[in-house]
Amino acid sequence: MRFERLYNRDEEVDQILGYLVDRTADVFGERVSAVYVTGSLAYGDFIPGKSDIDGFLFFDREISEEDLDDYRTVISAVEKICPAYEGKILDHPVSTAILGDRRKLEEVLGFVNLTSLIQSGKLIYGREIIMSVKPPTRWELDTYMAHDVADILNRRSDRIPCVLEEGSNSASGNWEGVQALVDWLIYPARVLYTMKTGRIGSKKAAVVHYGLLHDDIYNVWLEEAMRLRGEKRDTLPENQLHPLMQVTVDFFWHLVNVIQARMGLVRKGEEEVYAPAEAVNRFRRLLDVA
């Protein structure tokens, strides 16, 4: 077994992954079946120092507490060398024993991670083991996206704003606040891209796809969001911040209405639902029947 380099533009990431594979091989030996990378590394739109190093390490047996302790030690060693990626490297190990249990895989990996792994995961170490996993159906993807949006709505105070307060500039004080708005402006484009194509693609692919289908204010701000995503400014000018906040809120609720219509949660001709509480209740109906 050997490390398959990604030839990423950021050589540091290849060095991190190479070191991770070396340490994994030293500690676990042949007990490791495969290491895959997913997300932005697999899609090719990785942002050095900002993106997560997404992926999964598969053990060829059930994972013991001792294995987990050793794994955490390996990850900690990598994080000490590259502190910018602390808490952002290969979330957790997985046992190959659950590869035949789709429900268990979804529970352990999460539906987006599992689908991303099946569709575009890159093997960097070990043997190919994902080919045996059945890809999701279009209905499964659509249903998952509706569940995901419902979950976000239920936790909305911690995520995208549902209302825009007059005179608010809370997001201008730090980059994380601005980045959150940018991420949640791009998020609806990714969901719509998945529902249209049946694939979970990169943020860049989703924005390009949306731009090819639409000519509206959202498209203008999506392009701006992709530009802002690659920058590390601490603030945005107020004349940019407030339009960005407004269009983020509008676009998110546009997504809510699209999914509700797609999943049959609204009747033909029914008025659009923008009220957060009513949207949550409608999505809960979906959670009950899906």
C-alpha positions as CSV (number, residue, x, y, z in Angstrom):
1,M,0.0,0.0,0.0
2,R,1.2,3.5,-0.8
3,F,0.2,7.1,-0.6
4,E,-1.4,8.5,-3.8
5,R,-0.6,12.2,-4.0
6,L,-3.3,14.6,-4.9
7,Y,-1.0,17.0,-6.7
8,N,-2.9,19.8,-5.1
9,R,-1.9,23.4,-5.8
10,D,-1.2,23.7,-2.1
11,E,1.8,21.3,-1.5
12,E,1.4,21.6,2.2
13,V,-1.8,19.6,2.1
14,D,-0.1,16.8,0.2
15,Q,2.6,16.9,2.9
16,I,0.0,16.7,5.6
17,L,-1.7,13.8,4.0
18,G,1.6,12.0,3.3
19,Y,2.6,12.4,7.0
20,L,-0.8,11.2,8.1
21,V,-0.6,8.1,5.9
22,D,2.9,7.4,7.1
23,R,1.9,7.7,10.8
24,T,-1.2,5.6,10.2
25,A,0.8,2.8,8.5
26,D,3.3,2.9,11.4
27,V,0.7,2.7,14.1
28,F,-2.0,0.4,12.5
29,G,-0.2,-1.5,9.7
30,E,-2.4,-3.8,7.7
31,R,-5.4,-3.1,9.9
32,V,-6.1,0.0,7.7
33,S,-8.0,-1.0,4.6
34,A,-8.2,2.4,3.0
35,V,-8.0,6.2,3.4
36,Y,-10.2,8.4,1.3
37,V,-10.4,12.2,0.9
38,T,-13.7,13.9,0.1
39,G,-15.2,17.4,0.0
40,S,-13.2,20.2,-1.4
41,L,-10.0,18.2,-1.7
42,A,-11.8,15.7,-4.0
43,Y,-13.7,18.4,-5.9
44,G,-10.6,20.6,-6.5
45,D,-11.8,23.8,-4.8
46,F,-9.8,23.5,-1.6
47,I,-8.9,26.8,0.1
48,P,-5.6,26.4,2.0
49,G,-5.8,27.2,5.7
50,K,-9.6,27.5,5.6
51,S,-11.1,24.3,4.1
52,D,-11.4,21.1,6.1
53,I,-9.3,18.1,5.2
54,D,-12.3,15.9,4.8
55,G,-12.0,12.2,4.5
56,F,-12.3,8.8,6.2
57,L,-10.0,6.1,7.4
58,F,-11.4,2.6,7.1
59,F,-10.3,-0.2,9.5
60,D,-10.6,-3.8,8.4
61,R,-12.3,-4.8,11.6
62,E,-14.5,-3.5,14.4
63,I,-12.9,-0.4,16.0
64,S,-11.8,-0.8,19.6
65,E,-11.4,2.0,22.2
66,E,-7.7,1.4,22.0
67,D,-7.8,1.9,18.2
68,L,-9.7,5.2,18.8
69,D,-7.2,6.4,21.3
70,D,-4.3,5.6,18.9
71,Y,-6.2,7.3,16.1
72,R,-6.7,10.5,18.1
73,T,-3.0,10.4,18.9
74,V,-2.1,10.2,15.2
75,I,-4.4,13.1,14.4
76,S,-3.1,15.2,17.3
77,A,0.5,14.7,16.0
78,V,-0.5,15.9,12.6
79,E,-2.3,18.9,14.1
80,K,0.7,19.9,16.1
81,I,2.7,20.1,12.9
82,C,0.0,22.1,11.1
83,P,-2.0,24.0,13.7
84,A,-4.1,25.8,11.0
85,Y,-5.9,22.5,10.5
86,E,-6.6,21.7,14.1
87,G,-10.0,19.9,14.3
88,K,-10.3,19.8,10.5
89,I,-8.6,16.5,9.6
90,L,-10.4,13.3,8.8
91,D,-13.3,13.4,11.2
92,H,-13.3,9.9,12.5
93,P,-12.3,6.3,11.6
94,V,-14.9,3.8,10.2
95,S,-15.0,0.0,10.3
96,T,-15.3,-1.9,7.0
97,A,-17.7,-4.2,8.9
98,I,-20.5,-1.7,8.2
99,L,-20.0,-1.4,4.5
100,G,-22.8,-3.8,3.8
101,D,-25.3,-2.0,6.1
102,R,-26.4,1.2,4.2
103,R,-28.4,2.5,7.1
104,K,-25.4,2.2,9.5
105,L,-23.2,3.9,6.9
106,E,-25.6,6.8,6.7
107,E,-25.8,7.0,10.4
108,V,-22.0,7.0,10.9
109,L,-20.8,9.0,7.9
110,G,-23.8,11.3,7.3
111,F,-25.8,11.2,4.1
112,V,-23.8,14.0,2.4
113,N,-20.5,12.5,3.3
114,L,-21.5,9.0,2.2
115,T,-22.9,10.3,-1.1
116,S,-19.8,12.5,-1.7
117,L,-17.6,9.5,-0.9
118,I,-19.4,7.3,-3.4
119,Q,-19.6,9.9,-6.1
120,S,-16.2,11.6,-5.9
121,G,-14.1,10.2,-3.0
122,K,-10.4,9.8,-3.9
123,L,-8.5,6.9,-2.5
124,I,-5.0,8.0,-1.3
125,Y,-4.0,4.9,0.6
126,G,-5.0,1.2,0.6
127,R,-7.5,-0.7,-1.6
128,E,-10.7,0.4,-3.3
129,I,-13.6,-0.6,-1.1
130,I,-16.4,1.9,-1.8
131,M,-17.3,0.5,-5.2
132,S,-19.4,-2.1,-3.5
133,V,-21.6,0.5,-1.8
134,K,-24.9,1.2,-3.6
135,P,-25.3,4.9,-4.8
136,P,-28.3,6.8,-3.5
137,T,-31.4,7.2,-5.6
138,R,-32.7,10.6,-6.7
139,W,-35.6,10.2,-4.2
140,E,-33.1,9.5,-1.4
141,L,-31.1,12.6,-2.4
142,D,-34.1,14.9,-2.6
143,T,-35.4,13.6,0.7
144,Y,-32.1,14.1,2.4
145,M,-31.9,17.7,1.2
146,A,-35.3,18.4,2.6
147,H,-34.3,16.8,5.9
148,D,-31.1,18.8,5.9
149,V,-33.0,22.1,5.4
150,A,-35.5,21.1,8.0
151,D,-32.7,20.5,10.5
152,I,-31.2,23.9,9.7
153,L,-34.5,25.6,10.2
154,N,-34.9,23.9,13.6
155,R,-31.5,25.2,14.6
156,R,-31.8,28.5,12.8
157,S,-30.7,30.8,15.6
158,D,-27.2,29.4,15.3
159,R,-27.2,29.4,11.5
160,I,-28.5,31.7,8.8
161,P,-30.6,34.6,10.0
162,C,-34.3,34.4,9.3
163,V,-34.9,38.1,9.5
164,L,-32.7,41.1,8.8
165,E,-32.8,43.7,11.5
166,E,-32.6,47.3,10.4
167,G,-29.3,48.9,11.1
168,S,-27.6,45.6,12.1
169,N,-23.9,45.3,11.4
170,S,-23.2,42.3,13.6
171,A,-21.6,40.4,10.8
172,S,-19.1,43.1,9.9
173,G,-17.0,42.7,13.1
174,N,-15.1,39.5,12.2
175,W,-14.5,37.3,9.2
176,E,-16.4,34.3,10.7
177,G,-19.6,36.4,10.6
178,V,-19.0,37.4,7.0
179,Q,-18.0,33.8,6.1
180,A,-21.2,32.4,7.6
181,L,-23.2,34.6,5.3
182,V,-21.2,33.7,2.3
183,D,-21.5,30.0,3.1
184,W,-25.2,30.2,3.5
185,L,-25.7,32.1,0.3
186,I,-23.8,29.4,-1.5
187,Y,-25.7,26.6,0.3
188,P,-29.0,26.9,-1.5
189,A,-27.2,26.7,-4.9
190,R,-25.6,23.4,-3.8
191,V,-28.9,22.0,-2.7
192,L,-30.6,23.1,-6.0
193,Y,-27.6,21.7,-7.9
194,T,-28.0,18.3,-6.2
195,M,-31.8,18.2,-6.8
196,K,-31.3,19.1,-10.4
197,T,-28.4,16.8,-11.3
198,G,-28.6,14.0,-8.7
199,R,-25.0,14.7,-7.6
200,I,-23.4,16.4,-4.6
201,G,-20.9,18.7,-6.3
202,S,-18.5,21.4,-5.1
203,K,-19.6,24.9,-4.2
204,K,-17.9,26.2,-7.4
205,A,-19.7,23.7,-9.6
206,A,-23.1,24.5,-8.0
207,V,-22.6,28.3,-8.5
208,V,-21.5,27.8,-12.1
209,H,-24.5,25.5,-12.7
210,Y,-26.9,28.0,-11.2
211,G,-25.4,30.8,-13.3
212,L,-26.0,28.8,-16.5
213,L,-29.7,28.4,-15.6
214,H,-30.6,31.8,-14.2
215,D,-30.0,35.5,-14.8
216,D,-31.0,37.3,-11.6
217,I,-29.7,39.1,-8.5
218,Y,-28.9,35.8,-6.8
219,N,-26.5,34.9,-9.5
220,V,-24.7,38.2,-9.2
221,W,-24.2,37.7,-5.4
222,L,-23.3,34.0,-5.8
223,E,-20.4,35.1,-8.0
224,E,-19.5,37.7,-5.4
225,A,-19.7,35.1,-2.6
226,M,-17.3,32.8,-4.4
227,R,-14.8,35.7,-4.7
228,L,-15.2,36.6,-1.0
229,R,-14.8,33.0,0.0
230,G,-11.2,33.1,-1.3
231,E,-10.3,36.2,0.7
232,K,-9.5,36.6,4.4
233,R,-10.7,40.1,5.2
234,D,-12.0,40.8,8.7
235,T,-14.8,43.1,7.6
236,L,-17.0,44.0,4.7
237,P,-18.0,47.6,3.8
238,E,-21.6,48.3,5.0
239,N,-22.7,48.9,1.4
240,Q,-21.7,45.3,0.7
241,L,-22.7,43.7,4.0
242,H,-26.4,44.6,4.1
243,P,-27.2,43.6,0.5
244,L,-25.3,40.4,1.1
245,M,-27.4,39.7,4.3
246,Q,-30.6,40.5,2.5
247,V,-30.0,38.4,-0.5
248,T,-28.8,35.5,1.7
249,V,-32.1,35.5,3.6
250,D,-34.2,35.8,0.4
251,F,-32.3,33.1,-1.4
252,F,-32.6,30.7,1.6
253,W,-36.3,31.1,1.8
254,H,-36.6,30.7,-2.0
255,L,-34.9,27.4,-1.5
256,V,-37.4,26.5,1.2
257,N,-40.3,27.1,-1.1
258,V,-38.7,25.2,-4.0
259,I,-38.1,22.1,-1.8
260,Q,-41.6,22.3,-0.3
261,A,-43.1,22.3,-3.8
262,R,-40.7,19.5,-5.0
263,M,-41.6,17.3,-2.0
264,G,-45.3,17.9,-2.3
265,L,-45.6,19.9,0.9
266,V,-47.6,22.7,-0.7
267,R,-50.6,22.4,-3.0
268,K,-50.5,23.8,-6.5
269,G,-51.4,27.5,-6.5
270,E,-50.8,27.8,-2.7
271,E,-49.1,31.0,-1.6
272,E,-45.4,30.8,-0.9
273,V,-44.3,30.3,2.7
274,Y,-41.8,32.7,4.1
275,A,-42.7,32.5,7.8
276,P,-40.0,30.4,9.5
277,A,-42.3,28.8,12.0
278,E,-44.7,27.6,9.3
279,A,-41.9,26.3,7.1
280,V,-40.6,24.3,10.1
281,N,-44.0,22.8,10.6
282,R,-44.3,21.8,7.0
283,F,-40.9,20.2,7.0
284,R,-41.9,18.2,10.1
285,R,-44.7,16.8,8.0
286,L,-42.1,15.5,5.6
287,L,-40.0,14.1,8.4
288,D,-43.1,12.2,9.6
289,V,-43.9,10.6,6.3
290,A,-40.6,10.2,4.5
